[in-house]
C-alpha cells in the first residue's frame, strides 16, 4: 500500500512539474483592429498562466499595431514584434523563431480561445504522453450567422485512426498544440504560398510520435470575414502545386514519405478537390480547367502509374461527400446537384436570373434551369457517371417553358417566384412522367455518351440520427419512410430496366444514419463520414476493376 501511495505521489509531482512548462502562443496580426481585443483577452485570461504570447504584426495598415502595444503594456507576457508584410506563413515562422516555450500553439488574431484551451491541451499531452494534441473547433460564419462544429477525435462515436487523422484534417495548425521541438528539429516552415496550412498541417502531424485528440471544442474560428488573411490579395490557387512539391520534399527529407504515402495521396486529392470547389464559382471556366489540369498533372507526377479517372456526379449532397473520399479529384465542372431527371430532359426555355446567398447553390440552380447536363457531359467526356436519386424527392415547377426542380436550394433563393403549376412528388402523374423521363435520360446517355460507365448509388433519407452507442428516430420518420418507398420504386425501375448500370446499395450499411454532430446540421439528407468512407471504398473498387480491364 505504501509503495502504491508513494508511486501515486511521485506521479502527481511529475505531472505537476510538467504542468509548469512554458507555453508559447503565436498570434500573427494583419488589419484586425476590430477583433484583437477579444482575441488577446482570451489568451491573457487563460486559466494556465505560464505563457509567452508572441504577437507578430505583419505590416498592418490599420490600428492593429497600436492596440498590440497597448496590450503589451497591460501584460508583460506579451512579446510584440513588427515586420514587413509577407503573409500568414512567414509571420508564423517568425513567431516560431522568437518563441522559447517548450510547447507551442497558434491563434489567428480574428479568432479566440476557450479560457481553458492551454490548460486542457497541456494536461492531455502530459496525461497521455503525447507530443501533439488536437481539439475540436467551432466555426462562426459571418455571412450566414450560423455556427458549425468540426470534431478531431471521432465520428459517430468511432475513434479516428492515426491515418484518418492525417489524411482528413481540415482544421489547420490553429487546433494543434505541440512540442516546439517538432517544428524546430524537423525544420518545418510554412511557405509564402496560397494554402500554407494545407502544406504543413499533415506534415507536422506526421512527425509527431503520439497524437492525442481532445474531444472538446476549445477553438473558435470566424469564417467569411473580409480580409481575414494577410495574403488575401494573392489568392493564387496555382500556388498549391509548388506547395505540394514543397510538402512532399519535406516528407522525404524527414524520412516519412513511404510510411505515409497512402495517407498523403488521399490528403492531396481531398485538398485539391476542396480548393477547386471553392474556386469554381469565382473563376472563369477557362481558368478553372487550367487549374484542374495542373492539379491532376501534379498528382500523377508524384504517384507514377496512378492515372486519375474522370468522374461525373449527379445527385445529392450525400453522394458528393462519398465521392470526396474516393481516389479522384472531385471535379465541380462535372458535378450536378439540385436537379431531377425530369428537369434535365426538359430544359427551361425562359431566361431566369438566379440570386442565392450561397454562390455554389446559385450556380447549381442555374444549371438545373438551363439543363446543361448533356452539353457538359459531351464537352468533358467523363469515364464514369456516379449518380443517386435522392434529389428526385422534390416537387417540380412545370409549365409551357419547361421544368425546374423545386429543391431546397431553389426554395431558399432570392426573388424566385413559384406561381407556376407544381407537380407533386409521388403522385400518379409524377410517377408516369418520371418513368418516361428516366427512359429518355438513359437512352440519351447511352446514345450520346457511349463510353461512360454508369454507377448508381442507392441512397435514401436517413431515418435515424445519433452515434453508434445511441440512435434516435427522426420525429417525421413515418414521412421519411413514405418518401423512401417512392424512391425505391425509382431505383428498382432503373435497376431492372437498364442492365448496364452498376448498383451500390449504400443504404444496407449498418452506419447509415445522420451524425449527431454533423457539420451542417442534423437532417435526414445528411449521413456521416464513416459510411461515406465505406461507400467510397466500394465505388473505388468499381473504378479500379474497370482500370484493370
C-alpha positions as CSV (number, residue, x, y, z in Angstrom):
1,X,0.0,0.0,0.0
2,X,2.8,2.4,0.9
3,X,4.5,1.6,-2.4
4,X,1.3,2.5,-4.3
5,X,0.9,5.7,-2.3
6,X,4.5,6.8,-3.0
7,X,4.1,5.9,-6.6
8,X,1.0,8.0,-6.8
9,X,2.6,10.9,-5.1
10,X,5.6,10.7,-7.4
11,X,3.3,10.6,-10.5
12,X,1.4,13.7,-9.2
13,X,4.7,15.6,-8.6
14,X,5.9,14.5,-12.1
15,X,2.7,15.7,-13.7
16,X,2.7,18.9,-11.6
17,X,6.2,19.7,-12.8
18,X,5.2,19.2,-16.3
19,X,2.2,21.5,-15.8
20,X,4.7,24.3,-15.1
21,X,6.2,24.2,-18.6
22,X,6.3,27.5,-20.5
23,X,3.8,27.6,-23.4
24,X,4.2,29.9,-26.4
25,X,1.2,31.2,-28.2
26,X,2.0,32.7,-31.6
27,X,-0.5,35.3,-33.0
28,X,0.1,36.8,-36.5
29,X,-1.7,40.1,-36.8
30,X,-2.9,41.9,-40.0
31,X,-5.6,44.6,-40.1
32,X,-7.7,43.1,-37.3
33,X,-8.3,46.0,-35.0
34,X,-12.0,45.2,-34.6
35,X,-11.2,41.7,-33.3
36,X,-7.9,42.0,-31.4
37,X,-9.4,42.8,-28.0
38,X,-11.5,39.6,-28.0
39,X,-8.6,37.5,-29.3
40,X,-6.0,38.8,-26.8
41,X,-8.4,38.8,-23.9
42,X,-9.0,35.1,-24.5
43,X,-5.2,34.5,-24.2
44,X,-4.2,36.7,-21.3
45,X,-7.2,35.3,-19.3
46,X,-6.2,31.6,-19.7
47,X,-6.5,29.6,-16.6
48,X,-3.0,28.4,-17.3
49,X,-0.8,31.4,-16.6
50,X,2.8,30.4,-17.6
51,X,2.5,31.8,-21.1
52,X,4.7,33.5,-23.6
53,X,2.4,35.4,-26.0
54,X,4.3,36.1,-29.3
55,X,2.3,38.7,-31.3
56,X,3.7,39.4,-34.8
57,X,2.3,42.4,-36.6
58,X,2.7,41.6,-40.3
59,X,2.7,45.1,-41.8
60,X,-0.8,46.1,-40.7
61,X,-2.2,49.4,-42.2
62,X,-4.9,50.0,-39.6
63,X,-4.6,50.5,-35.8
64,X,-3.7,46.9,-35.0
65,X,-0.1,47.7,-34.1
66,X,-1.3,50.4,-31.7
67,X,-3.7,48.1,-30.0
68,X,-1.0,45.4,-29.7
69,X,1.3,47.9,-27.9
70,X,-1.5,48.8,-25.5
71,X,-2.0,45.2,-24.6
72,X,1.8,44.7,-24.2
73,X,1.8,47.5,-21.6
74,X,-1.0,45.8,-19.7
75,X,0.5,42.3,-19.7
76,X,4.3,41.6,-19.6
77,X,3.8,38.1,-21.0
78,X,3.1,39.7,-24.4
79,X,6.2,40.0,-26.7
80,X,5.3,42.3,-29.6
81,X,7.1,42.4,-32.9
82,X,6.5,44.3,-36.1
83,X,7.7,43.3,-39.6
84,X,7.0,44.0,-43.2
85,X,4.0,42.3,-44.7
86,X,4.9,38.9,-46.2
87,X,1.9,36.8,-45.4
88,X,0.5,34.4,-42.8
89,X,3.0,31.7,-43.2
90,X,6.2,33.8,-42.8
91,X,4.5,35.6,-39.9
92,X,4.0,32.3,-38.1
93,X,7.6,31.2,-39.0
94,X,8.8,34.5,-37.4
95,X,6.8,33.7,-34.3
96,X,8.2,30.2,-34.0
97,X,11.8,31.6,-34.3
98,X,11.1,34.1,-31.5
99,X,9.3,31.6,-29.2
100,X,11.1,30.0,-26.3
101,X,8.4,27.8,-24.7
102,X,8.6,24.0,-24.5
103,X,5.1,23.9,-26.1
104,X,3.7,26.0,-28.9
105,X,0.2,26.8,-30.1
106,X,-1.2,29.2,-32.8
107,X,-4.1,31.6,-32.8
108,X,-5.3,33.8,-35.6
109,X,-6.0,37.3,-34.5
110,X,-9.6,37.3,-35.5
111,X,-10.4,34.1,-33.6
112,X,-10.4,33.3,-29.9
113,X,-9.6,30.5,-27.4
114,X,-11.8,28.9,-24.8
115,X,-10.3,30.1,-21.5
116,X,-9.1,26.6,-20.6
117,X,-7.5,25.9,-24.0
118,X,-3.9,25.8,-22.8
119,X,-4.6,24.1,-19.5
120,X,-6.7,21.3,-21.1
121,X,-4.3,20.8,-24.1
122,X,-1.2,20.7,-21.8
123,X,-2.9,18.3,-19.4
124,X,-3.9,16.0,-22.2
125,X,-0.4,15.9,-23.5
126,X,1.0,15.1,-20.1
127,X,-1.7,12.6,-19.1
128,X,-1.3,10.5,-22.3
129,X,2.4,11.2,-23.0
130,X,1.7,12.9,-26.4
131,X,3.8,15.3,-28.3
132,X,0.8,16.6,-30.3
133,X,-2.7,17.4,-29.1
134,X,-5.7,18.4,-31.2
135,X,-9.1,19.8,-30.3
136,X,-12.5,20.4,-31.9
137,X,-13.3,23.7,-33.5
138,X,-16.4,25.9,-33.6
139,X,-16.8,27.9,-36.9
140,X,-18.9,31.0,-36.9
141,X,-20.0,32.0,-40.4
142,X,-20.1,35.8,-40.6
143,X,-22.2,35.8,-43.7
144,X,-24.9,33.3,-42.8
145,X,-24.6,33.9,-39.0
146,X,-24.6,30.1,-38.5
147,X,-22.3,28.1,-36.3
148,X,-20.9,24.7,-37.2
149,X,-18.6,22.3,-35.4
150,X,-15.7,20.0,-36.5
151,X,-14.5,17.1,-34.4
152,X,-10.9,15.8,-34.4
153,X,-11.2,12.6,-32.4
154,X,-14.1,10.5,-33.6
155,X,-17.1,10.2,-35.9
156,X,-20.4,8.9,-34.7
157,X,-18.5,7.7,-31.6
158,X,-15.9,5.7,-33.5
159,X,-12.4,6.9,-32.8
160,X,-10.4,8.0,-35.8
161,X,-7.2,6.1,-36.7
162,X,-3.9,7.9,-37.0
163,X,-4.1,7.6,-40.8
164,X,-7.6,9.0,-40.8
165,X,-6.4,12.0,-38.7
166,X,-3.6,12.6,-41.1
167,X,-5.5,12.3,-44.4
168,X,-8.6,14.2,-43.4
169,X,-7.6,17.0,-41.2
170,X,-9.3,20.3,-42.3
171,X,-8.7,22.4,-39.3
172,X,-5.2,23.7,-39.9
173,X,-2.5,24.3,-37.3
174,X,-4.6,26.5,-35.1
175,X,-6.1,23.4,-33.4
176,X,-2.7,21.9,-32.9
177,X,-0.8,22.1,-29.6
178,X,2.7,20.5,-29.8
179,X,6.2,20.4,-28.6
180,X,8.0,23.3,-30.2
181,X,10.8,20.9,-31.0
182,X,8.6,19.2,-33.6
183,X,8.8,22.4,-35.7
184,X,12.4,23.3,-34.9
185,X,14.1,19.8,-35.1
186,X,12.3,18.9,-38.3
187,X,12.9,22.4,-39.8
188,X,9.2,22.7,-40.7
189,X,8.5,26.2,-42.1
190,X,5.3,27.5,-43.7
191,X,5.9,28.7,-47.3
192,X,4.8,32.1,-48.5
193,X,2.3,30.5,-50.8
194,X,-1.5,30.1,-51.0
195,X,-2.6,27.3,-48.7
196,X,0.2,27.4,-46.2
197,X,-2.0,25.5,-43.7
198,X,-2.5,22.7,-46.3
199,X,1.3,22.4,-46.8
200,X,2.3,22.0,-43.1
201,X,-0.7,20.6,-41.2
202,X,-0.3,16.9,-42.3
203,X,3.5,17.3,-42.2
204,X,3.5,18.4,-38.5
205,X,1.0,15.6,-37.7
206,X,3.1,13.0,-39.4
207,X,6.3,13.8,-37.5
208,X,4.5,13.5,-34.1
209,X,5.1,10.3,-32.3
210,X,1.8,10.3,-30.5
211,X,-1.3,12.4,-31.4
212,X,-3.8,13.0,-28.6
213,X,-7.2,14.1,-29.7
214,X,-9.2,16.1,-27.1
215,X,-13.0,15.8,-27.8
216,X,-13.7,19.3,-26.7
217,X,-14.4,22.5,-28.6
218,X,-11.7,24.8,-27.5
219,X,-11.0,27.0,-30.6
220,X,-13.4,29.5,-32.1
221,X,-13.0,30.5,-35.7
222,X,-14.6,33.3,-37.7
223,X,-15.3,32.2,-41.3
224,X,-16.0,34.5,-44.1
225,X,-14.5,37.7,-42.7
226,X,-13.5,40.1,-45.4
227,X,-9.7,40.5,-45.4
228,X,-9.1,37.6,-43.0
229,X,-5.8,36.5,-44.5
230,X,-2.8,38.9,-44.9
231,X,-2.2,37.4,-48.3
232,X,-5.9,37.9,-49.4
233,X,-4.8,40.0,-52.4
234,X,-2.9,37.0,-53.6
235,X,-5.4,34.2,-53.9
236,X,-3.4,32.3,-56.5
237,X,-4.7,28.7,-56.3
238,X,-2.0,27.6,-58.7
239,X,0.5,28.0,-55.8
240,X,-0.9,24.8,-54.4
241,X,1.2,23.0,-56.9
242,X,4.6,24.3,-55.7
243,X,3.2,24.0,-52.2
244,X,2.6,20.3,-52.8
245,X,6.1,19.9,-54.1
246,X,7.4,21.7,-51.0
247,X,5.5,19.4,-48.7
248,X,6.4,16.1,-50.4
249,X,10.1,17.1,-50.4
250,X,9.8,17.8,-46.7
251,X,8.3,14.4,-46.1
252,X,11.1,12.8,-48.0
253,X,13.7,14.9,-46.2
254,X,12.3,13.8,-42.8
255,X,12.3,10.2,-43.9
256,X,8.5,9.7,-43.5
257,X,7.3,9.7,-47.1
258,X,6.9,5.9,-47.7
259,X,5.2,5.2,-44.4
260,X,2.7,7.9,-45.0
261,X,2.3,7.6,-48.8
262,X,-1.3,6.3,-48.8
263,X,-2.5,9.0,-46.3
264,X,-0.6,11.6,-48.3
265,X,-2.2,10.5,-51.5
266,X,-5.7,10.9,-50.1
267,X,-4.9,14.1,-48.4
268,X,-3.7,15.7,-51.6
269,X,-6.8,14.6,-53.6
270,X,-9.2,15.9,-50.9
271,X,-7.5,19.2,-50.7
272,X,-7.2,19.7,-54.4
273,X,-10.9,18.9,-54.6
274,X,-11.8,21.4,-51.8
275,X,-9.8,24.2,-53.4
276,X,-11.4,23.5,-56.8
277,X,-14.8,23.6,-55.3
278,X,-14.1,26.9,-53.5
279,X,-12.7,28.5,-56.7
280,X,-15.3,27.2,-59.1
281,X,-17.8,30.0,-58.5
282,X,-15.1,32.7,-58.6
283,X,-13.2,31.7,-61.7
284,X,-13.7,31.8,-65.4
285,X,-14.3,28.4,-66.8
286,X,-11.1,28.5,-68.8
287,X,-9.0,29.3,-65.7
288,X,-10.8,26.6,-63.7
289,X,-9.9,24.0,-66.3
290,X,-6.3,25.1,-66.3
291,X,-6.2,24.8,-62.5
292,X,-7.9,21.4,-62.5
293,X,-5.5,20.0,-65.1
294,X,-2.5,21.4,-63.2
295,X,-3.6,19.6,-60.0
296,X,-4.1,16.3,-62.0
297,X,-0.6,16.6,-63.5
298,X,0.9,17.4,-60.1
299,X,-0.7,14.4,-58.5
300,X,0.2,12.0,-61.3
301,X,3.8,13.2,-61.3
302,X,4.2,12.2,-57.7
303,X,2.2,9.0,-57.9
304,X,3.5,7.5,-61.1
305,X,1.2,5.0,-62.7
306,X,-1.8,6.1,-60.7
307,X,-3.8,7.5,-63.5
308,X,-6.8,9.5,-62.3
309,X,-10.2,8.7,-63.5
310,X,-12.6,11.4,-64.8
311,X,-15.8,11.1,-62.8
312,X,-19.1,13.0,-63.3
313,X,-21.5,13.1,-60.3
314,X,-25.3,13.7,-60.4
315,X,-27.4,13.7,-57.3
316,X,-27.4,14.5,-53.6
317,X,-25.0,16.2,-51.1
318,X,-24.6,12.7,-49.6
319,X,-23.3,11.4,-52.9
320,X,-20.8,14.3,-53.2
321,X,-19.5,13.5,-49.7
322,X,-19.0,9.9,-50.6
323,X,-17.1,10.8,-53.8
324,X,-14.9,13.2,-51.8
325,X,-13.3,10.1,-50.1
326,X,-12.6,8.3,-53.4
327,X,-9.2,8.3,-55.1
328,X,-10.2,11.0,-57.6
329,X,-10.1,14.8,-57.9
330,X,-13.7,15.8,-57.4
331,X,-14.3,18.0,-60.4
332,X,-17.1,20.5,-59.8
333,X,-17.4,21.2,-63.5
334,X,-18.8,17.7,-63.7
335,X,-21.0,17.9,-60.6
336,X,-24.8,18.3,-60.8
337,X,-26.8,19.0,-57.7
338,X,-30.4,20.1,-57.0
339,X,-31.6,18.5,-60.3
340,X,-34.1,15.8,-61.2
341,X,-34.2,13.6,-64.2
342,X,-37.4,15.3,-65.4
343,X,-35.9,18.7,-65.3
344,X,-32.7,17.5,-67.0
345,X,-34.6,16.2,-70.1
346,X,-37.0,19.2,-70.2
347,X,-34.8,22.4,-70.3
348,X,-36.5,25.6,-69.1
349,X,-36.6,27.9,-72.1
350,X,-37.4,31.1,-70.3
351,X,-34.4,33.1,-69.1
352,X,-34.3,33.5,-65.3
353,X,-31.9,35.4,-63.1
354,X,-30.9,33.4,-60.1
355,X,-29.6,35.0,-56.9
356,X,-28.6,33.0,-53.8
357,X,-26.6,33.8,-50.7
358,X,-24.5,30.6,-51.5
359,X,-22.7,31.1,-54.8
360,X,-22.3,27.3,-55.3
361,X,-26.0,26.7,-54.9
362,X,-26.7,29.6,-57.2
363,X,-24.6,28.1,-60.0
364,X,-26.2,24.7,-59.5
365,X,-29.7,26.1,-59.7
366,X,-28.8,27.9,-62.9
367,X,-27.5,24.5,-64.3
368,X,-30.9,22.9,-63.4
369,X,-32.9,25.7,-65.0
370,X,-30.8,25.6,-68.2
371,X,-30.5,21.8,-68.2
372,X,-26.8,22.0,-69.2
373,X,-26.1,18.4,-68.2
374,X,-25.8,16.8,-71.6
375,X,-23.9,19.7,-73.1
376,X,-21.3,19.5,-70.3
377,X,-21.1,15.7,-70.5
378,X,-20.5,15.9,-74.2
379,X,-17.8,18.5,-73.8
380,X,-16.0,16.9,-70.8
381,X,-16.4,13.2,-71.8
382,X,-16.1,11.6,-68.3
383,X,-15.3,7.9,-68.0
384,X,-17.9,7.4,-65.2
385,X,-21.2,8.9,-64.2
386,X,-21.9,8.2,-60.5
387,X,-25.5,9.1,-59.5
388,X,-28.2,8.7,-57.0
389,X,-31.9,9.6,-57.0
390,X,-32.2,11.4,-53.7
391,X,-32.9,14.8,-55.4
392,X,-36.0,13.2,-57.1
393,X,-37.9,13.6,-53.8
394,X,-38.5,17.3,-54.6
395,X,-41.6,18.7,-56.2
396,X,-41.3,20.2,-59.7
397,X,-42.2,23.5,-61.2
398,X,-43.7,22.8,-64.6
399,X,-45.2,25.0,-67.3
400,X,-45.0,25.6,-71.1
401,X,-41.4,26.8,-70.8
402,X,-40.1,23.6,-69.2
403,X,-39.4,22.1,-65.8
404,X,-37.4,23.3,-62.7
405,X,-36.6,21.2,-59.7
406,X,-38.2,22.8,-56.6
407,X,-35.2,21.8,-54.4
408,X,-34.4,23.3,-51.0
409,X,-31.7,25.4,-52.7
410,X,-34.3,26.8,-55.2
411,X,-36.8,27.4,-52.3
412,X,-34.2,29.5,-50.4
413,X,-33.1,31.6,-53.4
414,X,-33.9,35.3,-53.5
415,X,-36.8,36.7,-55.6
416,X,-37.6,33.4,-57.4
417,X,-41.4,33.1,-57.7
418,X,-43.3,29.9,-57.6
419,X,-46.7,30.8,-59.1
420,X,-46.4,28.1,-61.8
421,X,-48.0,24.6,-61.7
422,X,-46.5,22.3,-59.1
423,X,-46.1,18.6,-60.0
424,X,-46.0,17.0,-56.5
425,X,-43.5,14.2,-55.8
426,X,-45.0,10.7,-55.6
427,X,-48.4,11.4,-57.3
428,X,-49.6,9.2,-60.1
429,X,-49.0,11.9,-62.6
430,X,-45.5,12.5,-61.3
431,X,-44.7,8.7,-61.4
432,X,-45.9,8.5,-65.0
433,X,-43.8,11.4,-66.1
434,X,-40.8,10.3,-64.1
435,X,-40.7,6.9,-65.8
436,X,-40.9,8.5,-69.2
437,X,-38.2,10.9,-68.5
438,X,-36.0,8.3,-66.9
439,X,-36.1,6.3,-70.1
440,X,-35.4,9.4,-72.2
441,X,-32.4,10.2,-69.9
442,X,-30.9,6.7,-70.0
443,X,-31.4,6.4,-73.8
444,X,-29.7,9.8,-74.3
445,X,-26.8,8.9,-72.1
446,X,-26.4,5.6,-74.0
447,X,-26.5,7.3,-77.4
448,X,-24.5,10.4,-76.7
449,X,-22.0,9.2,-74.1
450,X,-21.4,5.7,-75.3
451,X,-18.2,5.2,-73.3
452,X,-19.4,6.4,-70.0
453,X,-19.9,3.8,-67.3
454,X,-23.0,4.2,-65.1
455,X,-22.8,3.6,-61.3
456,X,-26.0,4.1,-59.3
457,X,-25.6,4.6,-55.5
458,X,-28.9,3.6,-53.8
459,X,-29.1,6.5,-51.3
460,X,-32.2,7.3,-49.2
461,X,-33.1,9.7,-46.5
462,X,-31.7,8.6,-43.1
463,X,-34.4,7.5,-40.6
464,X,-32.3,7.9,-37.5
465,X,-29.6,10.1,-36.1
466,X,-27.0,9.9,-33.3
467,X,-23.9,7.7,-32.6
468,X,-23.1,4.0,-32.7
469,X,-24.0,3.9,-29.0
470,X,-27.4,5.7,-29.2
471,X,-29.7,6.3,-32.2
472,X,-32.8,8.3,-32.2
473,X,-35.6,8.2,-34.7
474,X,-36.4,11.4,-36.6
475,X,-39.7,12.9,-35.5
476,X,-41.1,12.6,-39.0
477,X,-39.8,9.0,-39.6
478,X,-43.1,7.8,-41.0
479,X,-43.0,10.6,-43.6
480,X,-39.4,9.7,-44.4
481,X,-40.3,6.1,-44.9
482,X,-43.1,7.1,-47.3
483,X,-40.5,9.2,-49.3
484,X,-38.0,6.3,-49.3
485,X,-40.6,3.8,-50.6
486,X,-41.2,6.0,-53.6
487,X,-37.5,6.4,-54.2
488,X,-37.1,2.6,-54.0
489,X,-39.6,2.3,-56.9
490,X,-37.4,4.7,-58.9
491,X,-34.2,2.7,-58.1
492,X,-35.9,-0.6,-58.9
493,X,-37.2,0.8,-62.2
494,X,-33.7,1.7,-63.4
495,X,-32.1,-1.4,-62.0
496,X,-34.4,-3.8,-63.8
497,X,-34.8,-1.7,-67.0
498,X,-31.1,-1.0,-67.7
499,X,-28.7,-3.9,-67.1
500,X,-25.5,-1.9,-67.8
501,X,-25.9,0.1,-64.5
502,X,-23.6,-1.0,-61.7
503,X,-25.5,-0.7,-58.4
504,X,-24.1,0.1,-54.9
505,X,-26.7,-0.5,-52.1
506,X,-25.4,2.2,-49.8
507,X,-28.5,2.0,-47.5
508,X,-27.6,-1.5,-46.4
509,X,-24.5,-0.3,-44.5
510,X,-25.1,-0.6,-40.7
511,X,-23.8,3.0,-40.2
512,X,-26.4,4.5,-42.5
513,X,-27.7,7.3,-40.2
514,X,-27.0,11.0,-39.6
515,X,-24.1,12.0,-37.4
516,X,-25.4,13.8,-34.3
517,X,-22.6,16.3,-34.7
518,X,-22.8,16.7,-38.5
519,X,-21.1,20.0,-39.5
520,X,-24.1,21.4,-41.4
521,X,-26.9,20.2,-39.2
522,X,-28.8,17.1,-38.2
523,X,-31.1,16.5,-41.2
524,X,-32.2,13.2,-42.9
525,X,-30.4,14.1,-46.1
526,X,-27.1,14.1,-44.2
527,X,-25.2,11.0,-43.2
528,X,-21.7,10.7,-41.6
529,X,-18.1,10.3,-42.6
530,X,-17.8,6.7,-41.6
531,X,-20.5,5.5,-44.0
532,X,-19.2,7.9,-46.6
533,X,-15.7,6.4,-46.4
534,X,-17.1,2.8,-46.7
535,X,-19.3,3.6,-49.7
536,X,-16.3,5.4,-51.3
537,X,-14.3,2.3,-50.9
538,X,-17.0,0.3,-52.8
539,X,-17.1,2.9,-55.5
540,X,-13.3,2.8,-55.8
541,X,-13.4,-0.9,-56.4
542,X,-15.6,-0.3,-59.4
543,X,-13.1,2.2,-60.8
544,X,-10.1,0.0,-60.1
545,X,-11.8,-3.1,-61.6
546,X,-12.6,-1.1,-64.7
547,X,-9.0,0.1,-64.8
548,X,-7.7,-3.5,-64.7
549,X,-10.0,-4.5,-67.5
